[in-house]
Amino acid sequence: MKVQPASWTTTEWIFQFWAWQLLFWALYRYFFTFPEWTDEFIFKPTVFVLPVIWYVLKKEKASLATIGLTSRHFFKNLLIGLGVSAIFVGEGILVNISKHGNFVMQPFVLYMFILSLVTSFSEELLCRGFFFSRLLTQTKKVWFAIIVATLMFMAFHIPILVTTLKFQGPTLILFFWTTLSLGIINSIFYLQTKSLVIPILIHMFWNITVAVLL
């Protein structure tokens, strides 16, 4: 990856990048209410993905492989991602049974599958492929990069909690706990593989667990 100019070798630009995106996303969530597919297929990629791709290609003059868009070890990562995702699905099933007394699945599973895949791509490219990798490059501190990128990731979920989901009690606690766990786990997998395949799969099935099972 191309080295940043001297004035941009700190992490300040990363936090500025994140703050602007969080601001735009929060304002969008607060002032506009469109169908969910519009959020995930149009507005989220516009806010999360396009600025990152532009920055990497035009500003850094770097390859998209530096944000995890690579086919290296694809099938190996695919199998690992599916295996780890089973943990989140199992957790969701247990919570579902505890909440409803028996297993209750929401309709439109195929729609949620596609929607979750698109959502996961946008969020993982931004938070793991870009924020985590750049924090790690700038600081050389693995756990600093993991924790900060995870907190950035969690912050992007606050607007939907306020405007749409409105979770309470144990469900809210579980949401924050799984979001924290998801961020840390996906950062570690990205660190090991330099690929977004595993993080996207884990994130996708986590989303499905929340939307369909909870």
C-alpha positions as CSV (number, residue, x, y, z in Angstrom):
1,M,0.0,0.0,0.0
2,K,1.3,3.4,-0.9
3,V,2.7,5.4,2.1
4,Q,0.6,8.4,3.2
5,P,2.2,11.9,2.9
6,A,3.9,13.0,6.1
7,S,1.0,15.2,7.3
8,W,-1.3,12.2,7.1
9,T,0.8,9.6,8.9
10,T,-1.2,9.9,12.1
11,T,-4.6,8.3,12.8
12,E,-6.3,11.7,12.8
13,W,-7.5,11.4,9.2
14,I,-9.1,8.0,10.0
15,F,-11.2,9.4,12.8
16,Q,-12.2,12.4,10.6
17,F,-13.2,10.0,7.9
18,W,-15.3,7.9,10.4
19,A,-16.9,11.0,12.0
20,W,-18.1,12.4,8.7
21,Q,-19.6,9.0,7.7
22,L,-21.2,8.6,11.1
23,L,-22.7,12.1,10.9
24,F,-24.1,11.5,7.4
25,W,-25.5,8.1,8.4
26,A,-27.1,9.4,11.6
27,L,-28.7,12.4,9.8
28,Y,-30.1,10.0,7.1
29,R,-31.5,7.7,9.7
30,Y,-33.1,10.5,11.7
31,F,-34.6,12.5,8.9
32,F,-35.6,9.9,6.3
33,T,-37.6,6.7,6.5
34,F,-37.4,4.6,3.4
35,P,-38.0,0.8,2.9
36,E,-35.2,-1.3,4.3
37,W,-34.0,-2.4,0.9
38,T,-33.5,1.3,-0.1
39,D,-31.3,1.8,3.0
40,E,-29.1,-1.3,2.4
41,F,-28.9,-1.4,-1.4
42,I,-28.6,2.3,-2.2
43,F,-27.9,4.6,0.7
44,K,-25.5,2.5,2.8
45,P,-23.2,1.6,-0.1
46,T,-23.3,5.3,-1.1
47,V,-22.2,6.4,2.4
48,F,-20.0,3.4,3.4
49,V,-18.6,1.9,0.2
50,L,-18.1,4.5,-2.5
51,P,-16.0,7.0,-0.4
52,V,-13.7,4.1,0.7
53,I,-13.2,2.8,-2.8
54,W,-12.6,6.4,-4.1
55,Y,-10.1,7.0,-1.3
56,V,-8.2,3.8,-1.8
57,L,-7.9,4.1,-5.6
58,K,-7.5,7.9,-6.0
59,K,-5.9,9.1,-2.7
60,E,-3.8,6.1,-1.7
61,K,-3.2,4.8,-5.2
62,A,-3.6,1.4,-3.7
63,S,-5.1,-1.9,-4.7
64,L,-8.6,-3.0,-3.5
65,A,-6.9,-6.0,-2.0
66,T,-5.7,-3.7,0.7
67,I,-9.3,-3.5,1.9
68,G,-9.8,-7.2,1.8
69,L,-11.3,-7.5,-1.7
70,T,-9.3,-10.5,-2.8
71,S,-9.9,-14.1,-4.0
72,R,-6.9,-15.5,-2.2
73,H,-7.8,-18.7,-0.2
74,F,-11.5,-18.0,-1.1
75,F,-12.9,-21.5,-0.6
76,K,-10.9,-22.1,2.6
77,N,-12.2,-18.8,4.1
78,L,-15.7,-19.7,2.9
79,L,-15.7,-22.9,4.9
80,I,-14.3,-21.3,8.0
81,G,-16.8,-18.5,7.8
82,L,-19.8,-20.9,7.6
83,G,-18.5,-22.9,10.5
84,V,-18.1,-19.9,12.8
85,S,-21.4,-18.5,11.7
86,A,-23.1,-21.6,13.0
87,I,-22.3,-20.3,16.6
88,F,-24.3,-17.1,16.1
89,V,-27.2,-19.1,14.5
90,G,-27.2,-21.5,17.5
91,E,-27.2,-18.5,19.9
92,G,-30.1,-17.0,18.1
93,I,-32.1,-20.2,18.2
94,L,-31.7,-20.5,22.0
95,V,-32.7,-16.9,22.5
96,N,-35.7,-17.4,20.2
97,I,-36.9,-20.4,22.2
98,S,-36.4,-18.6,25.5
99,K,-38.3,-15.5,24.2
100,H,-41.3,-17.3,22.6
101,G,-41.5,-20.5,24.5
102,N,-40.9,-22.5,21.2
103,F,-39.0,-21.9,18.0
104,V,-40.6,-19.2,15.9
105,M,-39.1,-18.1,12.6
106,Q,-40.0,-14.8,10.9
107,P,-41.1,-14.9,7.2
108,F,-39.2,-13.7,4.1
109,V,-36.0,-15.6,5.0
110,L,-34.6,-15.5,1.4
111,Y,-35.2,-11.7,1.2
112,M,-33.4,-11.3,4.6
113,F,-30.5,-13.5,3.3
114,I,-29.9,-11.3,0.3
115,L,-30.4,-8.1,2.3
116,S,-28.0,-9.3,5.0
117,L,-25.3,-10.2,2.5
118,V,-25.4,-6.7,1.0
119,T,-25.4,-5.1,4.4
120,S,-22.5,-7.2,5.6
121,F,-20.4,-6.3,2.6
122,S,-20.9,-2.6,3.1
123,E,-20.2,-2.6,6.8
124,E,-17.3,-5.0,6.7
125,L,-15.6,-3.3,3.9
126,L,-15.8,0.0,5.8
127,C,-15.0,-1.2,9.4
128,R,-12.7,-4.1,8.9
129,G,-11.3,-3.6,5.4
130,F,-10.7,0.1,5.8
131,F,-10.8,1.4,9.3
132,F,-9.2,-1.6,11.0
133,S,-6.5,-2.1,8.4
134,R,-5.6,1.6,8.3
135,L,-5.5,1.9,12.0
136,L,-3.2,-1.1,12.2
137,T,-1.0,0.3,9.4
138,Q,-0.7,3.6,11.1
139,T,-0.2,2.5,14.8
140,K,1.3,-1.0,14.5
141,K,-0.8,-1.9,17.6
142,V,-3.1,-4.8,16.9
143,W,-5.4,-4.6,19.9
144,F,-5.7,-0.8,19.7
145,A,-6.8,-1.2,16.1
146,I,-9.2,-4.0,17.0
147,I,-10.9,-2.2,19.8
148,V,-11.1,1.2,18.1
149,A,-12.4,-0.3,14.9
150,T,-15.0,-2.3,16.8
151,L,-16.2,0.8,18.7
152,M,-16.4,2.6,15.4
153,F,-18.5,-0.3,14.1
154,M,-20.8,-0.2,17.1
155,A,-21.3,3.5,16.8
156,F,-22.8,3.0,13.3
157,H,-25.6,0.9,14.9
158,I,-26.7,3.5,17.4
159,P,-28.9,5.4,14.8
160,I,-31.0,2.3,14.0
161,L,-31.4,1.5,17.7
162,V,-32.8,4.9,18.3
163,T,-35.0,5.2,15.2
164,T,-36.1,1.6,14.3
165,L,-35.2,-1.4,16.4
166,K,-35.8,0.2,19.9
167,F,-34.6,-2.9,21.7
168,Q,-35.0,-3.0,25.5
169,G,-33.8,-5.1,28.4
170,P,-32.1,-8.4,27.7
171,T,-32.5,-8.0,23.9
172,L,-30.7,-4.7,24.0
173,I,-27.9,-6.1,26.2
174,L,-27.5,-9.1,23.8
175,F,-27.5,-6.8,20.8
176,F,-24.5,-4.8,22.2
177,W,-22.7,-7.9,23.4
178,T,-23.0,-9.7,20.1
179,T,-22.1,-6.5,18.2
180,L,-18.9,-6.1,20.3
181,S,-18.1,-9.8,19.9
182,L,-18.7,-9.6,16.2
183,G,-16.4,-6.6,15.8
184,I,-13.6,-8.3,17.7
185,I,-13.9,-11.7,16.1
186,N,-14.1,-10.3,12.6
187,S,-11.1,-8.1,13.1
188,I,-9.1,-11.1,14.2
189,F,-10.2,-13.1,11.2
190,Y,-9.4,-10.2,8.9
191,L,-6.0,-9.8,10.5
192,Q,-5.2,-13.5,9.9
193,T,-6.6,-13.7,6.3
194,K,-6.4,-10.2,4.9
195,S,-9.7,-11.1,3.3
196,L,-13.3,-10.0,3.9
197,V,-14.8,-13.4,3.1
198,I,-15.0,-14.7,6.7
199,P,-16.0,-11.4,8.2
200,I,-18.8,-10.9,5.7
201,L,-20.2,-14.4,6.2
202,I,-20.1,-14.2,10.0
203,H,-21.7,-10.7,9.9
204,M,-24.4,-11.9,7.4
205,F,-25.5,-14.8,9.6
206,W,-25.4,-12.6,12.7
207,N,-27.8,-10.1,10.9
208,I,-30.0,-13.0,9.9
209,T,-30.0,-14.2,13.5
210,V,-31.1,-10.8,14.8
211,A,-33.7,-10.2,12.1
212,V,-35.2,-13.6,11.6
213,L,-34.7,-15.4,14.9
214,L,-35.0,-12.7,17.5
